[in-house]
Amino acid sequence: MYGIIDFTRIDTEKGAPSAFAPPMGFDGNYREIMRYRWQHDPGVRQHVAVVGRLLARGERVHFRGPFADEARRIAEAVWKGGRHDHMA
């Protein structure tokens, strides 16, 4: 699913090949699906944590798609206060 990842470009379009993208046909709560993925998919945990770390270091990360703002908040929350072992 993930292939080569550019951690500075996050696509939240449904069906996009990204840990931050919900599946095609998704019509639910974005935060809930990301929390579920965080708990069950190590690839998602790694991807979100890396993006959170980039943001914490002040690096530019471009988020696009319908869940861009929420995806940024999730990634930022992972590193807030050094809490990178769980998703807020």
mmCIF file as gemmi writes it, N, C-alpha and C atoms, coordinates in Angstrom:
data_model
loop_
_atom_site.group_PDB
_atom_site.id
_atom_site.type_symbol
_atom_site.label_atom_id
_atom_site.label_alt_id
_atom_site.label_comp_id
_atom_site.label_asym_id
_atom_site.label_entity_id
_atom_site.label_seq_id
_atom_site.pdbx_PDB_ins_code
_atom_site.Cartn_x
_atom_site.Cartn_y
_atom_site.Cartn_z
_atom_site.occupancy
_atom_site.B_iso_or_equiv
_atom_site.pdbx_formal_charge
_atom_site.auth_seq_id
_atom_site.auth_asym_id
_atom_site.pdbx_PDB_model_num
ATOM 1 N N . MET Axp A 1 ? 0.812 -1.204 0 1 0 ? 1 A 1
ATOM 2 C CA . MET Axp A 1 ? 0 0 0 1 0 ? 1 A 1
ATOM 3 C C . MET Axp A 1 ? 0.849 1.258 0 1 0 ? 1 A 1
ATOM 4 N N . TYR Axp A 2 ? 1.981 1.232 0.668 1 0 ? 2 A 1
ATOM 5 C CA . TYR Axp A 2 ? 2.686 2.479 0.888 1 0 ? 2 A 1
ATOM 6 C C . TYR Axp A 2 ? 3.75 2.789 -0.157 1 0 ? 2 A 1
ATOM 7 N N . GLY Axp A 3 ? 4.499 1.803 -0.622 1 0 ? 3 A 1
ATOM 8 C CA . GLY Axp A 3 ? 5.526 2.055 -1.627 1 0 ? 3 A 1
ATOM 9 C C . GLY Axp A 3 ? 6.537 3.08 -1.157 1 0 ? 3 A 1
ATOM 10 N N . ILE Axp A 4 ? 7.034 3.893 -2.08 1 0 ? 4 A 1
ATOM 11 C CA . ILE Axp A 4 ? 7.96 4.962 -1.738 1 0 ? 4 A 1
ATOM 12 C C . ILE Axp A 4 ? 7.151 6.11 -1.159 1 0 ? 4 A 1
ATOM 13 N N . ILE Axp A 5 ? 7.572 6.591 0.007 1 0 ? 5 A 1
ATOM 14 C CA . ILE Axp A 5 ? 6.805 7.616 0.717 1 0 ? 5 A 1
ATOM 15 C C . ILE Axp A 5 ? 7.564 8.93 0.729 1 0 ? 5 A 1
ATOM 16 N N . ASP Axp A 6 ? 6.878 9.99 0.334 1 0 ? 6 A 1
ATOM 17 C CA . ASP Axp A 6 ? 7.394 11.34 0.502 1 0 ? 6 A 1
ATOM 18 C C . ASP Axp A 6 ? 6.69 11.892 1.735 1 0 ? 6 A 1
ATOM 19 N N . PHE Axp A 7 ? 7.382 11.907 2.848 1 0 ? 7 A 1
ATOM 20 C CA . PHE Axp A 7 ? 6.782 12.314 4.11 1 0 ? 7 A 1
ATOM 21 C C . PHE Axp A 7 ? 6.449 13.797 4.167 1 0 ? 7 A 1
ATOM 22 N N . THR Axp A 8 ? 6.851 14.566 3.166 1 0 ? 8 A 1
ATOM 23 C CA . THR Axp A 8 ? 6.547 15.994 3.152 1 0 ? 8 A 1
ATOM 24 C C . THR Axp A 8 ? 5.306 16.309 2.321 1 0 ? 8 A 1
ATOM 25 N N . ARG Axp A 9 ? 4.714 15.295 1.719 1 0 ? 9 A 1
ATOM 26 C CA . ARG Axp A 9 ? 3.496 15.487 0.909 1 0 ? 9 A 1
ATOM 27 C C . ARG Axp A 9 ? 2.451 14.469 1.357 1 0 ? 9 A 1
ATOM 28 N N . ILE Axp A 10 ? 1.418 14.959 1.997 1 0 ? 10 A 1
ATOM 29 C CA . ILE Axp A 10 ? 0.392 14.104 2.575 1 0 ? 10 A 1
ATOM 30 C C . ILE Axp A 10 ? -0.91 14.279 1.809 1 0 ? 10 A 1
ATOM 31 N N . ASP Axp A 11 ? -1.409 13.201 1.238 1 0 ? 11 A 1
ATOM 32 C CA . ASP Axp A 11 ? -2.648 13.21 0.46 1 0 ? 11 A 1
ATOM 33 C C . ASP Axp A 11 ? -3.742 12.525 1.271 1 0 ? 11 A 1
ATOM 34 N N . THR Axp A 12 ? -4.822 13.246 1.538 1 0 ? 12 A 1
ATOM 35 C CA . THR Axp A 12 ? -5.929 12.67 2.308 1 0 ? 12 A 1
ATOM 36 C C . THR Axp A 12 ? -7.148 12.372 1.433 1 0 ? 12 A 1
ATOM 37 N N . GLU Axp A 13 ? -6.962 12.373 0.124 1 0 ? 13 A 1
ATOM 38 C CA . GLU Axp A 13 ? -8.08 12.011 -0.772 1 0 ? 13 A 1
ATOM 39 C C . GLU Axp A 13 ? -8.453 10.554 -0.555 1 0 ? 13 A 1
ATOM 40 N N . LYS Axp A 14 ? -9.723 10.265 -0.613 1 0 ? 14 A 1
ATOM 41 C CA . LYS Axp A 14 ? -10.187 8.88 -0.466 1 0 ? 14 A 1
ATOM 42 C C . LYS Axp A 14 ? -9.512 7.994 -1.505 1 0 ? 14 A 1
ATOM 43 N N . GLY Axp A 15 ? -8.964 6.884 -1.045 1 0 ? 15 A 1
ATOM 44 C CA . GLY Axp A 15 ? -8.333 5.926 -1.935 1 0 ? 15 A 1
ATOM 45 C C . GLY Axp A 15 ? -6.899 6.243 -2.329 1 0 ? 15 A 1
ATOM 46 N N . ALA Axp A 16 ? -6.353 7.378 -1.881 1 0 ? 16 A 1
ATOM 47 C CA . ALA Axp A 16 ? -4.962 7.716 -2.217 1 0 ? 16 A 1
ATOM 48 C C . ALA Axp A 16 ? -4.017 6.717 -1.539 1 0 ? 16 A 1
ATOM 49 N N . PRO Axp A 17 ? -2.864 6.468 -2.151 1 0 ? 17 A 1
ATOM 50 C CA . PRO Axp A 17 ? -1.909 5.516 -1.554 1 0 ? 17 A 1
ATOM 51 C C . PRO Axp A 17 ? -1.118 6.173 -0.415 1 0 ? 17 A 1
ATOM 52 N N . SER Axp A 18 ? -1.8 6.458 0.658 1 0 ? 18 A 1
ATOM 53 C CA . SER Axp A 18 ? -1.209 7.15 1.801 1 0 ? 18 A 1
ATOM 54 C C . SER Axp A 18 ? -1.796 6.61 3.089 1 0 ? 18 A 1
ATOM 55 N N . ALA Axp A 19 ? -0.992 6.549 4.13 1 0 ? 19 A 1
ATOM 56 C CA . ALA Axp A 19 ? -1.489 6.116 5.432 1 0 ? 19 A 1
ATOM 57 C C . ALA Axp A 19 ? -2.52 7.1 5.976 1 0 ? 19 A 1
ATOM 58 N N . PHE Axp A 20 ? -2.536 8.319 5.475 1 0 ? 20 A 1
ATOM 59 C CA . PHE Axp A 20 ? -3.468 9.346 5.926 1 0 ? 20 A 1
ATOM 60 C C . PHE Axp A 20 ? -4.774 9.36 5.123 1 0 ? 20 A 1
ATOM 61 N N . ALA Axp A 21 ? -4.869 8.552 4.078 1 0 ? 21 A 1
ATOM 62 C CA . ALA Axp A 21 ? -6.045 8.566 3.208 1 0 ? 21 A 1
ATOM 63 C C . ALA Axp A 21 ? -7.038 7.474 3.598 1 0 ? 21 A 1
ATOM 64 N N . PRO Axp A 22 ? -8.298 7.837 3.754 1 0 ? 22 A 1
ATOM 65 C CA . PRO Axp A 22 ? -9.3 6.806 4.006 1 0 ? 22 A 1
ATOM 66 C C . PRO Axp A 22 ? -9.569 6.011 2.724 1 0 ? 22 A 1
ATOM 67 N N . PRO Axp A 23 ? -10.2 4.856 2.854 1 0 ? 23 A 1
ATOM 68 C CA . PRO Axp A 23 ? -10.482 4.049 1.667 1 0 ? 23 A 1
ATOM 69 C C . PRO Axp A 23 ? -11.552 4.693 0.783 1 0 ? 23 A 1
ATOM 70 N N . MET Axp A 24 ? -11.585 4.286 -0.482 1 0 ? 24 A 1
ATOM 71 C CA . MET Axp A 24 ? -12.643 4.748 -1.389 1 0 ? 24 A 1
ATOM 72 C C . MET Axp A 24 ? -13.991 4.444 -0.754 1 0 ? 24 A 1
ATOM 73 N N . GLY Axp A 25 ? -14.917 5.337 -0.939 1 0 ? 25 A 1
ATOM 74 C CA . GLY Axp A 25 ? -16.256 5.136 -0.412 1 0 ? 25 A 1
ATOM 75 C C . GLY Axp A 25 ? -16.398 5.482 1.061 1 0 ? 25 A 1
ATOM 76 N N . PHE Axp A 26 ? -15.338 5.914 1.706 1 0 ? 26 A 1
ATOM 77 C CA . PHE Axp A 26 ? -15.382 6.257 3.133 1 0 ? 26 A 1
ATOM 78 C C . PHE Axp A 26 ? -16.377 7.379 3.361 1 0 ? 26 A 1
ATOM 79 N N . ASP Axp A 27 ? -17.22 7.196 4.362 1 0 ? 27 A 1
ATOM 80 C CA . ASP Axp A 27 ? -18.207 8.214 4.719 1 0 ? 27 A 1
ATOM 81 C C . ASP Axp A 27 ? -18.416 8.167 6.232 1 0 ? 27 A 1
ATOM 82 N N . GLY Axp A 28 ? -17.323 8.353 6.956 1 0 ? 28 A 1
ATOM 83 C CA . GLY Axp A 28 ? -17.412 8.258 8.41 1 0 ? 28 A 1
ATOM 84 C C . GLY Axp A 28 ? -16.59 9.335 9.083 1 0 ? 28 A 1
ATOM 85 N N . ASN Axp A 29 ? -16.215 9.067 10.309 1 0 ? 29 A 1
ATOM 86 C CA . ASN Axp A 29 ? -15.445 9.988 11.123 1 0 ? 29 A 1
ATOM 87 C C . ASN Axp A 29 ? -13.955 9.755 10.853 1 0 ? 29 A 1
ATOM 88 N N . TYR Axp A 30 ? -13.285 10.769 10.324 1 0 ? 30 A 1
ATOM 89 C CA . TYR Axp A 30 ? -11.875 10.627 9.948 1 0 ? 30 A 1
ATOM 90 C C . TYR Axp A 30 ? -11.004 10.295 11.153 1 0 ? 30 A 1
ATOM 91 N N . ARG Axp A 31 ? -11.212 10.983 12.257 1 0 ? 31 A 1
ATOM 92 C CA . ARG Axp A 31 ? -10.391 10.742 13.448 1 0 ? 31 A 1
ATOM 93 C C . ARG Axp A 31 ? -10.568 9.302 13.934 1 0 ? 31 A 1
ATOM 94 N N . GLU Axp A 32 ? -11.774 8.783 13.873 1 0 ? 32 A 1
ATOM 95 C CA . GLU Axp A 32 ? -12.015 7.404 14.318 1 0 ? 32 A 1
ATOM 96 C C . GLU Axp A 32 ? -11.282 6.392 13.434 1 0 ? 32 A 1
ATOM 97 N N . ILE Axp A 33 ? -11.326 6.588 12.127 1 0 ? 33 A 1
ATOM 98 C CA . ILE Axp A 33 ? -10.643 5.627 11.255 1 0 ? 33 A 1
ATOM 99 C C . ILE Axp A 33 ? -9.133 5.724 11.442 1 0 ? 33 A 1
ATOM 100 N N . MET Axp A 34 ? -8.608 6.928 11.673 1 0 ? 34 A 1
ATOM 101 C CA . MET Axp A 34 ? -7.18 7.068 11.914 1 0 ? 34 A 1
ATOM 102 C C . MET Axp A 34 ? -6.79 6.442 13.26 1 0 ? 34 A 1
ATOM 103 N N . ARG Axp A 35 ? -7.629 6.577 14.251 1 0 ? 35 A 1
ATOM 104 C CA . ARG Axp A 35 ? -7.347 5.946 15.55 1 0 ? 35 A 1
ATOM 105 C C . ARG Axp A 35 ? -7.335 4.419 15.408 1 0 ? 35 A 1
ATOM 106 N N . TYR Axp A 36 ? -8.293 3.876 14.659 1 0 ? 36 A 1
ATOM 107 C CA . TYR Axp A 36 ? -8.34 2.428 14.418 1 0 ? 36 A 1
ATOM 108 C C . TYR Axp A 36 ? -7.078 1.972 13.692 1 0 ? 36 A 1
ATOM 109 N N . ARG Axp A 37 ? -6.687 2.695 12.648 1 0 ? 37 A 1
ATOM 110 C CA . ARG Axp A 37 ? -5.487 2.337 11.89 1 0 ? 37 A 1
ATOM 111 C C . ARG Axp A 37 ? -4.239 2.431 12.772 1 0 ? 37 A 1
ATOM 112 N N . TRP Axp A 38 ? -4.177 3.476 13.604 1 0 ? 38 A 1
ATOM 113 C CA . TRP Axp A 38 ? -3.047 3.641 14.515 1 0 ? 38 A 1
ATOM 114 C C . TRP Axp A 38 ? -2.901 2.412 15.408 1 0 ? 38 A 1
ATOM 115 N N . GLN Axp A 39 ? -4.013 1.912 15.885 1 0 ? 39 A 1
ATOM 116 C CA . GLN Axp A 39 ? -3.997 0.771 16.8 1 0 ? 39 A 1
ATOM 117 C C . GLN Axp A 39 ? -3.664 -0.546 16.103 1 0 ? 39 A 1
ATOM 118 N N . HIS Axp A 40 ? -3.978 -0.68 14.819 1 0 ? 40 A 1
ATOM 119 C CA . HIS Axp A 40 ? -3.874 -1.967 14.137 1 0 ? 40 A 1
ATOM 120 C C . HIS Axp A 40 ? -2.856 -2.041 13.002 1 0 ? 40 A 1
ATOM 121 N N . ASP Axp A 41 ? -2.245 -0.938 12.626 1 0 ? 41 A 1
ATOM 122 C CA . ASP Axp A 41 ? -1.354 -0.946 11.467 1 0 ? 41 A 1
ATOM 123 C C . ASP Axp A 41 ? -0.035 -0.248 11.816 1 0 ? 41 A 1
ATOM 124 N N . PRO Axp A 42 ? 1.046 -1.025 11.988 1 0 ? 42 A 1
ATOM 125 C CA . PRO Axp A 42 ? 2.332 -0.412 12.33 1 0 ? 42 A 1
ATOM 126 C C . PRO Axp A 42 ? 2.824 0.58 11.272 1 0 ? 42 A 1
ATOM 127 N N . GLY Axp A 43 ? 2.471 0.347 10.019 1 0 ? 43 A 1
ATOM 128 C CA . GLY Axp A 43 ? 2.868 1.271 8.953 1 0 ? 43 A 1
ATOM 129 C C . GLY Axp A 43 ? 2.245 2.645 9.14 1 0 ? 43 A 1
ATOM 130 N N . VAL Axp A 44 ? 0.996 2.666 9.554 1 0 ? 44 A 1
ATOM 131 C CA . VAL Axp A 44 ? 0.315 3.938 9.819 1 0 ? 44 A 1
ATOM 132 C C . VAL Axp A 44 ? 0.982 4.626 11.008 1 0 ? 44 A 1
ATOM 133 N N . ARG Axp A 45 ? 1.252 3.886 12.07 1 0 ? 45 A 1
ATOM 134 C CA . ARG Axp A 45 ? 1.921 4.477 13.243 1 0 ? 45 A 1
ATOM 135 C C . ARG Axp A 45 ? 3.249 5.111 12.843 1 0 ? 45 A 1
ATOM 136 N N . GLN Axp A 46 ? 4.034 4.388 12.057 1 0 ? 46 A 1
ATOM 137 C CA . GLN Axp A 46 ? 5.334 4.906 11.63 1 0 ? 46 A 1
ATOM 138 C C . GLN Axp A 46 ? 5.174 6.154 10.774 1 0 ? 46 A 1
ATOM 139 N N . HIS Axp A 47 ? 4.258 6.105 9.822 1 0 ? 47 A 1
ATOM 140 C CA . HIS Axp A 47 ? 4.055 7.234 8.915 1 0 ? 47 A 1
ATOM 141 C C . HIS Axp A 47 ? 3.609 8.473 9.689 1 0 ? 47 A 1
ATOM 142 N N . VAL Axp A 48 ? 2.609 8.32 10.542 1 0 ? 48 A 1
ATOM 143 C CA . VAL Axp A 48 ? 2.088 9.452 11.311 1 0 ? 48 A 1
ATOM 144 C C . VAL Axp A 48 ? 3.174 9.997 12.243 1 0 ? 48 A 1
ATOM 145 N N . ALA Axp A 49 ? 3.924 9.115 12.885 1 0 ? 49 A 1
ATOM 146 C CA . ALA Axp A 49 ? 4.975 9.555 13.805 1 0 ? 49 A 1
ATOM 147 C C . ALA Axp A 49 ? 6.081 10.316 13.074 1 0 ? 49 A 1
ATOM 148 N N . VAL Axp A 50 ? 6.477 9.838 11.908 1 0 ? 50 A 1
ATOM 149 C CA . VAL Axp A 50 ? 7.521 10.527 11.141 1 0 ? 50 A 1
ATOM 150 C C . VAL Axp A 50 ? 7.041 11.914 10.722 1 0 ? 50 A 1
ATOM 151 N N . VAL Axp A 51 ? 5.817 11.996 10.232 1 0 ? 51 A 1
ATOM 152 C CA . VAL Axp A 51 ? 5.277 13.294 9.824 1 0 ? 51 A 1
ATOM 153 C C . VAL Axp A 51 ? 5.164 14.215 11.047 1 0 ? 51 A 1
ATOM 154 N N . GLY Axp A 52 ? 4.717 13.68 12.173 1 0 ? 52 A 1
ATOM 155 C CA . GLY Axp A 52 ? 4.648 14.478 13.391 1 0 ? 52 A 1
ATOM 156 C C . GLY Axp A 52 ? 6 15.007 13.803 1 0 ? 52 A 1
ATOM 157 N N . ARG Axp A 53 ? 7.023 14.178 13.686 1 0 ? 53 A 1
ATOM 158 C CA . ARG Axp A 53 ? 8.379 14.601 14.031 1 0 ? 53 A 1
ATOM 159 C C . ARG Axp A 53 ? 8.867 15.699 13.093 1 0 ? 53 A 1
ATOM 160 N N . LEU Axp A 54 ? 8.588 15.566 11.804 1 0 ? 54 A 1
ATOM 161 C CA . LEU Axp A 54 ? 8.96 16.616 10.857 1 0 ? 54 A 1
ATOM 162 C C . LEU Axp A 54 ? 8.307 17.944 11.241 1 0 ? 54 A 1
ATOM 163 N N . LEU Axp A 55 ? 7.026 17.898 11.567 1 0 ? 55 A 1
ATOM 164 C CA . LEU Axp A 55 ? 6.313 19.115 11.96 1 0 ? 55 A 1
ATOM 165 C C . LEU Axp A 55 ? 6.9 19.701 13.24 1 0 ? 55 A 1
ATOM 166 N N . ALA Axp A 56 ? 7.215 18.846 14.205 1 0 ? 56 A 1
ATOM 167 C CA . ALA Axp A 56 ? 7.786 19.309 15.472 1 0 ? 56 A 1
ATOM 168 C C . ALA Axp A 56 ? 9.135 19.994 15.257 1 0 ? 56 A 1
ATOM 169 N N . ARG Axp A 57 ? 9.852 19.562 14.235 1 0 ? 57 A 1
ATOM 170 C CA . ARG Axp A 57 ? 11.16 20.158 13.917 1 0 ? 57 A 1
ATOM 171 C C . ARG Axp A 57 ? 11.025 21.406 13.055 1 0 ? 57 A 1
ATOM 172 N N . GLY Axp A 58 ? 9.793 21.763 12.698 1 0 ? 58 A 1
ATOM 173 C CA . GLY Axp A 58 ? 9.557 22.97 11.905 1 0 ? 58 A 1
ATOM 174 C C . GLY Axp A 58 ? 9.728 22.787 10.418 1 0 ? 58 A 1
ATOM 175 N N . GLU Axp A 59 ? 9.789 21.544 9.972 1 0 ? 59 A 1
ATOM 176 C CA . GLU Axp A 59 ? 9.939 21.299 8.537 1 0 ? 59 A 1
ATOM 177 C C . GLU Axp A 59 ? 8.599 21.475 7.83 1 0 ? 59 A 1
ATOM 178 N N . ARG Axp A 60 ? 8.669 21.801 6.552 1 0 ? 60 A 1
ATOM 179 C CA . ARG Axp A 60 ? 7.449 22.005 5.763 1 0 ? 60 A 1
ATOM 180 C C . ARG Axp A 60 ? 6.866 20.676 5.332 1 0 ? 60 A 1
ATOM 181 N N . VAL Axp A 61 ? 5.608 20.497 5.636 1 0 ? 61 A 1
ATOM 182 C CA . VAL Axp A 61 ? 4.872 19.324 5.191 1 0 ? 61 A 1
ATOM 183 C C . VAL Axp A 61 ? 3.594 19.847 4.539 1 0 ? 61 A 1
ATOM 184 N N . HIS Axp A 62 ? 3.327 19.411 3.321 1 0 ? 62 A 1
ATOM 185 C CA . HIS Axp A 62 ? 2.15 19.864 2.575 1 0 ? 62 A 1
ATOM 186 C C . HIS Axp A 62 ? 1.044 18.816 2.696 1 0 ? 62 A 1
ATOM 187 N N . PHE Axp A 63 ? -0.084 19.231 3.231 1 0 ? 63 A 1
ATOM 188 C CA . PHE Axp A 63 ? -1.251 18.369 3.358 1 0 ? 63 A 1
ATOM 189 C C . PHE Axp A 63 ? -2.266 18.814 2.316 1 0 ? 63 A 1
ATOM 190 N N . ARG Axp A 64 ? -2.893 17.84 1.647 1 0 ? 64 A 1
ATOM 191 C CA . ARG Axp A 64 ? -3.938 18.167 0.671 1 0 ? 64 A 1
ATOM 192 C C . ARG Axp A 64 ? -5.076 17.179 0.807 1 0 ? 64 A 1
ATOM 193 N N . GLY Axp A 65 ? -6.228 17.563 0.315 1 0 ? 65 A 1
ATOM 194 C CA . GLY Axp A 65 ? -7.385 16.684 0.341 1 0 ? 65 A 1
ATOM 195 C C . GLY Axp A 65 ? -8.392 17.112 1.39 1 0 ? 65 A 1
ATOM 196 N N . PRO Axp A 66 ? -9.52 16.42 1.441 1 0 ? 66 A 1
ATOM 197 C CA . PRO Axp A 66 ? -10.622 16.83 2.304 1 0 ? 66 A 1
ATOM 198 C C . PRO Axp A 66 ? -10.35 16.698 3.806 1 0 ? 66 A 1
ATOM 199 N N . PHE Axp A 67 ? -9.347 15.937 4.18 1 0 ? 67 A 1
ATOM 200 C CA . PHE Axp A 67 ? -9.05 15.735 5.6 1 0 ? 67 A 1
ATOM 201 C C . PHE Axp A 67 ? -7.692 16.332 5.972 1 0 ? 67 A 1
ATOM 202 N N . ALA Axp A 68 ? -7.211 17.259 5.159 1 0 ? 68 A 1
ATOM 203 C CA . ALA Axp A 68 ? -5.866 17.822 5.342 1 0 ? 68 A 1
ATOM 204 C C . ALA Axp A 68 ? -5.69 18.458 6.717 1 0 ? 68 A 1
ATOM 205 N N . ASP Axp A 69 ? -6.627 19.286 7.134 1 0 ? 69 A 1
ATOM 206 C CA . ASP Axp A 69 ? -6.489 19.971 8.426 1 0 ? 69 A 1
ATOM 207 C C . ASP Axp A 69 ? -6.492 18.986 9.585 1 0 ? 69 A 1
ATOM 208 N N . GLU Axp A 70 ? -7.391 18.032 9.526 1 0 ? 70 A 1
ATOM 209 C CA . GLU Axp A 70 ? -7.473 17.03 10.597 1 0 ? 70 A 1
ATOM 210 C C . GLU Axp A 70 ? -6.218 16.153 10.612 1 0 ? 70 A 1
ATOM 211 N N . ALA Axp A 71 ? -5.725 15.79 9.443 1 0 ? 71 A 1
ATOM 212 C CA . ALA Axp A 71 ? -4.513 14.973 9.365 1 0 ? 71 A 1
ATOM 213 C C . ALA Axp A 71 ? -3.332 15.711 9.989 1 0 ? 71 A 1
ATOM 214 N N . ARG Axp A 72 ? -3.218 16.989 9.727 1 0 ? 72 A 1
ATOM 215 C CA . ARG Axp A 72 ? -2.14 17.79 10.326 1 0 ? 72 A 1
ATOM 216 C C . ARG Axp A 72 ? -2.279 17.81 11.851 1 0 ? 72 A 1
ATOM 217 N N . ARG Axp A 73 ? -3.484 18.034 12.338 1 0 ? 73 A 1
ATOM 218 C CA . ARG Axp A 73 ? -3.704 18.059 13.794 1 0 ? 73 A 1
ATOM 219 C C . ARG Axp A 73 ? -3.333 16.717 14.43 1 0 ? 73 A 1
ATOM 220 N N . ILE Axp A 74 ? -3.664 15.63 13.775 1 0 ? 74 A 1
ATOM 221 C CA . ILE Axp A 74 ? -3.336 14.302 14.297 1 0 ? 74 A 1
ATOM 222 C C . ILE Axp A 74 ? -1.82 14.128 14.358 1 0 ? 74 A 1
ATOM 223 N N . ALA Axp A 75 ? -1.128 14.461 13.276 1 0 ? 75 A 1
ATOM 224 C CA . ALA Axp A 75 ? 0.333 14.308 13.244 1 0 ? 75 A 1
ATOM 225 C C . ALA Axp A 75 ? 0.993 15.203 14.289 1 0 ? 75 A 1
ATOM 226 N N . GLU Axp A 76 ? 0.505 16.412 14.444 1 0 ? 76 A 1
ATOM 227 C CA . GLU Axp A 76 ? 1.071 17.319 15.442 1 0 ? 76 A 1
ATOM 228 C C . GLU Axp A 76 ? 0.851 16.783 16.855 1 0 ? 76 A 1
ATOM 229 N N . ALA Axp A 77 ? -0.314 16.213 17.104 1 0 ? 77 A 1
ATOM 230 C CA . ALA Axp A 77 ? -0.646 15.716 18.444 1 0 ? 77 A 1
ATOM 231 C C . ALA Axp A 77 ? 0.241 14.549 18.858 1 0 ? 77 A 1
ATOM 232 N N . VAL Axp A 78 ? 0.701 13.77 17.902 1 0 ? 78 A 1
ATOM 233 C CA . VAL Axp A 78 ? 1.529 12.603 18.211 1 0 ? 78 A 1
ATOM 234 C C . VAL Axp A 78 ? 2.825 13.017 18.895 1 0 ? 78 A 1
ATOM 235 N N . TRP Axp A 79 ? 3.389 14.154 18.497 1 0 ? 79 A 1
ATOM 236 C CA . TRP Axp A 79 ? 4.672 14.592 19.078 1 0 ? 79 A 1
ATOM 237 C C . TRP Axp A 79 ? 4.512 15.647 20.154 1 0 ? 79 A 1
ATOM 238 N N . LYS Axp A 80 ? 3.307 16.158 20.362 1 0 ? 80 A 1
ATOM 239 C CA . LYS Axp A 80 ? 3.098 17.181 21.384 1 0 ? 80 A 1
ATOM 240 C C . LYS Axp A 80 ? 3.484 16.629 22.74 1 0 ? 80 A 1
ATOM 241 N N . GLY Axp A 81 ? 4.398 17.249 23.396 1 0 ? 81 A 1
ATOM 242 C CA . GLY Axp A 81 ? 4.814 16.813 24.715 1 0 ? 81 A 1
ATOM 243 C C . GLY Axp A 81 ? 5.563 15.494 24.701 1 0 ? 81 A 1
ATOM 244 N N . GLY Axp A 82 ? 6.097 15.101 23.532 1 0 ? 82 A 1
ATOM 245 C CA . GLY Axp A 82 ? 6.855 13.859 23.445 1 0 ? 82 A 1
ATOM 246 C C . GLY Axp A 82 ? 5.987 12.621 23.484 1 0 ? 82 A 1
ATOM 247 N N . ARG Axp A 83 ? 4.699 12.757 23.215 1 0 ? 83 A 1
ATOM 248 C CA . ARG Axp A 83 ? 3.779 11.623 23.301 1 0 ? 83 A 1
ATOM 249 C C . ARG Axp A 83 ? 3.692 10.903 21.98 1 0 ? 83 A 1
ATOM 250 N N . HIS Axp A 84 ? 4.79 10.391 21.483 1 0 ? 84 A 1
ATOM 251 C CA . HIS Axp A 84 ? 4.782 9.742 20.171 1 0 ? 84 A 1
ATOM 252 C C . HIS Axp A 84 ? 4.469 8.25 20.254 1 0 ? 84 A 1
ATOM 253 N N . ASP Axp A 85 ? 4.039 7.786 21.404 1 0 ? 85 A 1
ATOM 254 C CA . ASP Axp A 85 ? 3.714 6.361 21.511 1 0 ? 85 A 1
ATOM 255 C C . ASP Axp A 85 ? 2.212 6.096 21.358 1 0 ? 85 A 1
ATOM 256 N N . HIS Axp A 86 ? 1.416 7.148 21.2 1 0 ? 86 A 1
ATOM 257 C CA . HIS Axp A 86 ? -0.024 6.953 20.996 1 0 ? 86 A 1
ATOM 258 C C . HIS Axp A 86 ? -0.603 8.124 20.214 1 0 ? 86 A 1
ATOM 259 N N . MET Axp A 87 ? -1.765 7.918 19.66 1 0 ? 87 A 1
ATOM 260 C CA . MET Axp A 87 ? -2.422 8.971 18.912 1 0 ? 87 A 1
ATOM 261 C C . MET Axp A 87 ? -3.42 9.663 19.815 1 0 ? 87 A 1
ATOM 262 N N . ALA Axp A 88 ? -3.385 10.974 19.85 1 0 ? 88 A 1
ATOM 263 C CA . ALA Axp A 88 ? -4.296 11.751 20.693 1 0 ? 88 A 1
ATOM 264 C C . ALA Axp A 88 ? -5.702 11.697 20.158 1 0 ? 88 A 1
